[in-house]
Each structure stands twice: as C-alpha cells, then as structure tokens.
Amino acid sequence: MAEIYFDVCNTITQTNNTNDFILYYFIKKNNYIKIIKYLYIFFLYFIKKTLNFKNIKHIIDIETRKNIIGLLKNEKVSDVKLYAQNYVEQIFKKGLLNEKIIEILNQKRKQNKIIFLSASINPPIEEIAKKLNIDKVYCSKLQVKNNKYTGVLEIDLYNNKQIFINKKNLKKYFYKDNIEDLNLIKYFNHIYFINNNKKFLDNKITYINIKENDLDTNAVNNKNKFFIYIPCLYYFISRIRIHYFIPILFRELFLLSFLIYFLNKIYFLYSLFYAFLSYICFFSIYEIGGLYNDLADKKDKSKTNRIAKKVKININIFLLIRFLFLIFILFVINKLFGNLWFYYFIFLVLVISIYILHSKINNKFRIITFVSLKILRVIIPLLILNNISLIFLSSIYVFSINGIGTTYAYLKKKNLIKTPINFFIKNLFLSLPIIIISYLFSLKYYNYFFLFYAILVIILSSINTILFKSKIFKLLI
C-alpha cells in the first residue's frame, strides 16, 4: 500500500477553493459591502502584480490571500458550512472537476490510501473530500471563536505542506498543479504536475496535460454548430465567448464609439452604431481566416482543436452568407461615408490573404503573419474614423495594449520565446508610444483620452479575471 496525495485547487477541481468560495459565499448572502471589499483587494493585487518585479510577487500573493481570508471575520461557522456544501454541489453539477484526475484518483484508491493536501481553507475542501470519500484531509484551518470565524488561520499550509506529510518509510506520490511546491520532492517517490510547462526535468517528476478542459477546445460542437453560420458568431463561439466579450466590448467597441463621438460631435448612439458597423464588417470576414486556420494542418500538436471531431461545416453556405453580408455592409458604409467602403474591401482582402498564408507557412515564420494579422485587426475597425492621422495614432496605442500581450502569449505557446517579460516593462509599453506621439502632434486631449482608456483597461482586466477567468461566473449561473 502507498499513500497518494492530491492537491485540490486546479487539480481535483478547476477552481481556486479559497478565493472562489469566499466570493461565492458573499454573493449568495447578498453581502455587498464584503463583495466590494473583495473586488478592491483583488484590484489592488492586480495593480501590484502588474507594476512590481518578480522578486516580491510571493509577498504580494501572501498579503492578498491574508486579506481575502480576513473577510470571513465574524461570519457564523454554520452559515459558511452551509454555503460550502452549496458551493461544492455547484462544482459537481457544473462540471468543474478535472475528470482525468478523478479517474486517476479512483484507480489509485483500490489499493492505496488517498489523501488531500491543500493550502486552501477547510470549509470547501472538507466538503469536496466528503463527496469523493477521501481517506484523510489536510488543509488550512480557519480559527473559530464563539462559533464565528476570526478571519485568521489557525493552521496555514501555504508553503508549509511538509508538516502533514507522513515521514514513515512508505511509498508516497503527489498530484498537483503548482510548480512552487517543488521543494516537497524529497518527501515523495514521485510528483505529477498538472498542466505545467516542463520547467524542471527530474526522474521523480512527470508532467500531465489535461487541457481538454480548456474552453477553446471543442468550442464549436453539436450544440452550437448551426449558430456559426450567422456572421461574426463563428469567431465569438470559437475564440471570444462570454469571458472575453465584456473586455472587448469596452476596450474596442466603446473605445471606438467614444472616439467617433468626440471627434465628430454627433449623438453617442450614432457613434455606437458606426463603431458596431465597422466591427461586424471586420469580424464577419476575419472569421473566414479563423475557420480556414482551424481546418488546416490538424496534425500540428500545438494547435487548439476548436472544432469538435463530429462537427461538419458546410463551407459553401458559410462563405456565401458572409459574401452577401459583406455586400450589404459595404453598401451601408458607402451610403454613410462614400468611398470609404473601398478601403474596407482592400484591407479585408489583405487580411484573408495573410490568414491563408499564416496557415500554410512554417511555424518559425508565422510570427510575421501573426503580428501582421494583429495589426490589421486593430487598423480595420478604426477605418471608420476616416482620418489617416487619427487612425495611425489610435492604432499604435490600441496595438500596444491589445497586441503586445497576445503576441508574447503566441510566441510562448509556440516555444519561440523562453525569456519571460517582466510585468513592469510590458506595461511600460502600454503608455509610452501614444504619450510621445500625441505630445509631438500637440494632441493633448487625445493623450488624456487614452490615459483614461489605459486606466479603464486595467480595471476591466481585473474584473474580467475575477468573474470570468476564474470559475465564479460559472458557479453562479
């Protein structure tokens, strides 16, 4: 018999069972003051993480975790336990378990002792353990006084898990996601890291990939396959979805709407309509390249399989609908802005040509086509401004915020870059180009507008991380 240890957060479940549970608890209790405090703590964390260097990231993580747990001060133990049960029910109901790890757990339990070893707080972890019939549970324990939580930990396993590892001469194995627990390797015969880059090579380490749970994988499936024929919806379903939609709405659509509004002094609803017109014109054609790329070269292991295997797409109908839609949109643009439709047409033909080239060329050269596509993705919707200088200035700044990060992520995914970009340096790029250029052109109002825009991006990014990139949104709906 051996002891098989499992971490819980992002290993057994797809959730962070401290942060997600605490926010879930206060939302369900309609405690708006604590919700605002939670969002404020997380917003400060986001700002600090963005501006600070790596050597103090650990301190920021500890401070944020302490403050979030502190929100449970004076909460009744009975209330927290009840909502922990509801929270865990939602995890099981909403498919937020990592099924591959659950399969491994069930296979190993036949002849071994199964142990949970987690730094998360005890209410949700103990409920998950009950549901899965776990033999033993070790986790951080909240301090209790007078049947209420004090907001501090009585036992904290954060970077301190070794205190509960059995030191007896038994075979021990550990499944977890966090590479920072590498120091525990001396206590185990083998450690299995979940969804981690192979940063360390050791005969006692195995890396397990379970990224089938990624939302991009099989995003187009039998449930939504008929919706993809509607212009723009293929791109939305396969790449954006709800957790990216709100940031895009504010960072791009509303940004362009405000630019049109300030520059042309027209009603904001008209500005919003023009911006919307420009974006649907672009995405209805841009998604053709996305579909071509998704269908091409399926042998490439680094590619995400966005289309489920059994889904068949009628390409002729898909293209015909978009061709007719483009004619209609360009007709409307012609009526509103005259010859501007011709520039849309030229740029859209260019973007499709580059997308096809991107799918055919060697991986090493795709960075050129990838960056070209990202630049065109910024420029084409901005054509509606109908002013070369403003299009140029806006493109530089929008690309510096939206393009640099995605380009870096692409390079990292394709293993074309290994050196991490410091958060501070990366975000310096977000402000320098437009500040320098706008002052050169004496466009002070323009500079102030984009300063507001940069602040808005930071706020929206932090809210998006809390609500959508975490699993809290899925737990609540």
N, C-alpha and C positions, 0 to 999 in steps of 0.2 A: 504493500500500500504506500502511496505517495500523497503529499499534500499539494493540491493545485490551488494557487492563489489567483484571484481575479480582481483587477481594478473595476470600478463601476462606471464612472463618468466617461463617456466616449469609448467605452469598451463593451460593457454589458448593455448600456443604453447609449443613445445618441445625444443625450442631454448632459448639461452641467448641473448636477443634482444639489448644488448649493445655490448658485445664482438663479437658475431657472425655477427652482422650487420656491425660493423666497419671494421672487416677483409674482409667481403664480399665486402664492398664498395671499399676498396683499391685494392683488387684482380681484380674486374671488371674494375677499372680505370687504371690497369697496373702500379700502383704506387709502384714500387719495393722497393724504399727506405723506404716508410712507412710500407710496409709489413715486411721488415727486422726488423724495429724498433718494430713493434708489436710482432714479434716472440721473439725478445730479451727481451722485457718487460715480456712476458709470461714465457720465460725460467727462468728469474730471480725469478719470482713468484714461479715457480715450485721448484727451489733450496731452496728458503727461506722457503716455506711451508714444504719441506722435512726435513730441518735442525732445524727449530725453534719449540719452545714449543707452546702449545695451547693458552697460555695467551696473545700472541702477534699476533695470527692468524688474529684477527679482524683488527689490524693496517696494516698488510700485504695486506689484501683484499682491504682496502680503498686506500692505496697507489697505488696498481696495477690498480684499476678502474680509479683513477685520471689520471694516466699516459696514459692509453689506450684512454680515452676520450680526453686527450690533443693532440692526434694525429690528431684530426679534426681541429686543428688551421689553419686558413686561407683557409679552404675549403668553396667553394661557397654554400650558402643555397639552391640555385636552383638545383645544382648537387646532393647534399645529399638527397634532397626531391625526385628527380627523381629515384635515386638508392634505396631509401627506398620503393618506390612503386614497383620496380622490385623485391626487397628482399621479400616483403610481398606476391607478386604474386607467388614466388617460394615456400614460406611456405605453401600456399594453394594448389599449384599444386603438391608438393612432399609429401603431406600427413603428414606435420609436425604440424598439430593441434592435440590437445588431444580431440578426438571425444566425449568421455564420458562427458568431462567438457562442450563442446559446446552444447551437448544435455541438460545438466542441465541449462546452460545459456538460451537456447531457451524456456525451460519450465518455467523458473522464470520470463522471460521478459513480459509474458502475463499480469500480474497484478502488476508488480514491476518496480522500476527504476534500470537499470543496469549501474554500474559504474566501470571503470577501475582504479585501484590504484596500480601504479607500480613505482619502483625506476629507471627503465630503461630510456634511453634518448628518447626525444619526437618524432623524425622523424619516426622510425618504429612503435612505439606504437600508434601514431595518425593514421597511415595508416591501422593498424590492426583494430583499433576502427571503422574506416570508413567502412571497409569491412564487419564488423559484426553489423553495425548500433547501436553502443553503445551510450547510452544517455549522459554520461558525462565521461570525461577522465582527470585523474590527474597523471602526471608523471614528472620525472626530465626534466628540460628545459635547452637546450643549449643557452648560451649567444651569441647574434648576434651584430656585428658592421660592418657597411658598406656592408651589405649583405653577410658577411662572418662570420663563427663561430670563436670564440676566443679560443676555446679549454678548456673553463671552464664552469661550470654550473651556470646559473642564479638562478635556483631553484633546490635543491637537496633533493630528497625524501628518500635517503638511510638512514635507521633507523630514518626517520623523517616523516613517512606517516600520523601520527596523525593530522598534521596541516590541512589536507584536509578532515578529517572525519567529517561529519555533526553531530554537538553536539545536534541537536534538538531531542526531545523525539519520535523518530521513531524506528521501529524495523530495525535492521541492521545485515547483515550476510556477512561473508568474506570467499572466497575460495582462497587458496594459497598453495604454496609448502614449504615455508621457515619457519621452526620452530623458527627461531630467531625473528620473528615478534610476538612472544607470548605476548610481552608487550602490544599489541593492544587489548587484550582480554577484557579489561574493557570498550572499546568503542562499543563492539558488543554483540548482543544477543547470537551469536554462530559463531565459526570459524571452517572451514573444511580444514584440512591439507591434501594435495595431496601427495601420495607415501612417507609418512614419518613413521619412526618407532614410536611406541607409547611410546615416552619418557615421556609425561606428561598426566596424567589422570585427567580429569575435566569434569563436566557435561555440560560445554559450548564448549567442543572440540569433534569433530568427525574426524576420520582418514579415508580417501578414497583411495583405492588401484586401480590404473589404469595401472598396469604394463603389460597389454596386449600389450602395445606399445614396450615392451622390445624386442630387436632383437632376443633373444633366443627363445621366444615363437613362436610356429608355423614356426620355421626356415625352416623345411622340409615341403614343401607344393606341391600342384599340379603343380606349375610352374617349380620346380627343382627336382621332385621325381625320374626322370629317371637318373639324373646325380649321384645320391647317390650310384649306383651300381659300378661306377668307383672307384677302390681302392684309399683310402685317402680322397675322396670328401665328404663322409658322415660326417667325423669329421670336415672338413673345413666348410661345409654348416651349420651344426648344432651347432658348437662351436666357430669357428675361424672367418670366413668371412673376408672381406677386412680390417676392422678397427683393427684387431689383427694380420693380416698377415704380415705387414711390420715389426712390432717389433719382431715377431717370426723369420722372415727371418734373421734379423740382430743379435738378441740375441742368436739364436740357430744355424741355418744353417750356416751362415757366421762365427760364432764363431768356430764351429767345423771345418770348411774349413780352417781357419787360423791356428788352432792347428795342423791339419794334414800337412799343408804346412810348418810350422816352424819346426816341429819335423822330417819330412821325407825328406825335401828338394826336393820336386817334384813340377812340374808345378801347379800353383794355380787352373787351370781348372780341373786338375785331382783331386785335393783336394776337389774342389766343387762337382765334380761328386761322389766321395766316401761319402762325407757328405750327399748329396742328396739321395744316395742309402740307407744309414743307416736309414735316417728319413722316407723314404717311406716304408721300410721294417717294421719299428716300427709302424707307424700310420695305415698301412693297416690292422694290427691285433688289435691294440689298439682300433680302432673304432668299432670292433665287440663287445667289452665290453661296449662301449658307447651306441651302439644300444640296447644291452640287458638291460642295466640300464634304457634307455629311455622307453622301452616297459614294464618293470616290475613295479609293485606296483604303478599304476596310481592314486590310492586313496590317496597317500602321497601328502598333500596340499602344502608342502614346495618344492616339485619338480617342475622344469620347464617343461612345456609341449612342447618339441621341435618339435614333430611330429604333424602336423595338424590332426584333427579327421578323415577326409575323406580320408587320405592317407593310402594306403595299400602297405606294403613292402613284396616282395617275399623273405622270409628268406633263402630258399634253394639256390636260384640263388645268393643272396648276399654273402652267405658263400662259395659257390663253386668258384665264381670269385676270392675271396680272397685266398682260398686254392691254386688254380692254380698259382695265382700271387706270393704267398709266395714261392712256389716250384721254380719258375723262379728266384726270387731274391736271395734265398739261394744258388741256383746253381751258380749264378754270383759271390756271395761272396766267395763260395768255390774255384772258379777258380782264384780269385784275392788274397784271404787270407788263403786258406787252411781250416783247421779245425775250423776256427772262426765261420762258419755257425752254428756249433753245439751249441755254447754258445748263439747265437741269438735264436735258436729254444727253448732251455731250458728256457731262460728268457721270451720269448713270451708266452709260455705255462703257466708260472708262472703268468704273468700279466693278462691273460684271466681268470685264476682260481680265482685270487684276485678280479677281477672285478665282477665276478658272485657272489662271497661271499659277496662283498660290497652291492649288490642289495638285498640280502636275509636277512642280519642280522639287528638287532635292530639299530635304529637311534643313540643311545648313544655310540655304539661300532664302528660306521662307521668311526670315526676319525682315528682309527688304519689302516683300509683298505685304507682310503683316502690318508693318509700320505705314506703308502706303495706304492700306485699307483703313487704318485707324485715322489717318489724316483726312481722307476723303469722307469718312463717317462724321467728322467734325465739320468739314467745309460745306458739304452739300446742303444740309438743312439751313445753314447760315446764308445761303444764296438769296433767301427771301429778303434779306436786309437791303439788297440791290445797291450796295455801296462798297466798292473794292477795298477802300482803306479800312472800313469797319469790319468787313469780312476777314481781312488779313489779321487785324488786331485781335478780334474775337477768337479766331481760330487758334492763334498762338496760346492764348490763355486757357481756352477750353481744353486744348490738347495737353497742356502742361498739367492740368488737374485730372482729366479723364484718360489720357493716353499713356503717360509715363508709367503709371502703376500697372495697367493691363499689359503693356509691352514687357515690363520686367517679369510679370507673372508668366507670360508666354515663354520667355527665354528660359526661365527657371523650370517650367514644365517640360520643355524640350531638351533640358540638360545642356543648354548652350551658354549658361552662365552659372557660376557657383558662388561668386562673392556676393554676400547679402548687402543690400543698400540700407545704410543707416536711416532711420525714420526722419531724423532731423534734416539730413542732406536732401532726402527725397522731397520733403515738404518745402524746402527752400526753393526748389524749382517751381513750386506752385505759384509763388508770388513774384519772383524776380523778373521774368520776361515782360509781363504786362506793365509792371511798375516802371521799368526802364523805358520801354517803348512809349507808353502813354505820356510820360513826362517829356520825352523828346518831341512828341507831337502836341504838347500842351493840352492834352485832353484830360484835365483834372477830374471832371465829372465822370468821365469814363473809368478812371482809376478808382474813384470812390465806389462806383457801382460794382466793380469786380472785387474790391475789398469786402463789400457786403456779400457778394457771391461766394468768396472763399470761406467766410465765416459760416454761411448757410450750408456749404458742402460738409464742413466739419460736423455741424450739428446733425445734419441728416444722416451722415455716415455712422455716427454713434447711435442714433435712434434705430437706424436700419440694422446695425449689429445686434442690438438688444432684442428687437422684435422679430426679425426675420432670419438672420444668420444663426441666431440661437434658435432653440426649438419651442420657445414660449408661445409664439403665434400659433403653431400647430397644436399645441396643448390646449389652447383656449377656444379654438373654433370647432 
